[in-house]
Amino acid sequence: MSFTSELVDEMNVLVKFSRSSDLMGIKVHSDADPDIVAATERLYDKKLITAKDGGYLTSIGRDAVEHAKEALRILKSHPE
């Protein structure tokens, strides 16, 4: 299994969410990059977020964001 461009787009949407507050959502406007709009809709269909255009994270969405941000942190780190 490998990362598809669709999964990468979904991960990029997920990391835009803040882990510090459940009251902070996002809004993806209809004139945004079509790939990001589609990724946001897929996240909604997967029940990771509360609205097709963003909204708030669901419980499973919060878990996904935590893992996505941790993976991004690890991949961006430089060995000393």
N, C-alpha and C positions, 0 to 999 in steps of 0.2 A: 504494500500500500504506500502511496506517495501523496504529497500535497498537490492538489489541483489548483488552478488559478481561482476557482470558485471558493475553495476552502481558505486560501490565502486572503481573499477579499473579506470573507466572513471573520477571520481572525483580526484583520485590520479594523473592522467595525467594532468587534468586541473590545479591543484594547483602548478604544475611545471612551469607554465607560469608566467612571471613577469607582475605585473599591472603597473609598473613604465614606461614602454616604449612599444609602438606598434611595435618597430623595433626589439624587442627581441623575437625570436621564439624558438622552440625546435626541435630536431631531435631524433626520436626513431629509433634506428638501427634494422635491420632485425634479429639480433642475441640477441636482448633484450628478456626479459621474454615474452613468447607467450601471456600471458593474457594482458600485457601492449600494445603489438603490436596490438592485436585485439581491445582493448579499444580505441586506437588512431585511428584505422580505423573506428570504430563506430562514434567517434566524428567528423571525416571527413564526413561520410555519413549523420550525423545530421546537417552538415554545421556550426559547431562550430569552426573548424579549416580549414586552407587552403590547407592542403596536407595530404595524407593518412599516412605519416610518421611524421606528426607534422606540421611544417610550422609555420604560424602565426595565431593569433586569428581573427575570424570574429567579426563583431559588436555584434552579439548574444553571441559569445564565450566570449567576454570581460565581458558581463553581467554575464554569467555563472561562470566565474572565480571569479568575485567579490563576488557573493553569496556563492560559494563553500569555498572561503577563510574565509568569515565571519562566515559561519556555523562551520568551523573547529576551528576558534578562540574561538567561544562561547563554543563549546563542550570541548575544551581543558582548558578553564579557570576554576579556582578554586574559589569557593565562600569564601569570607573572613569573 
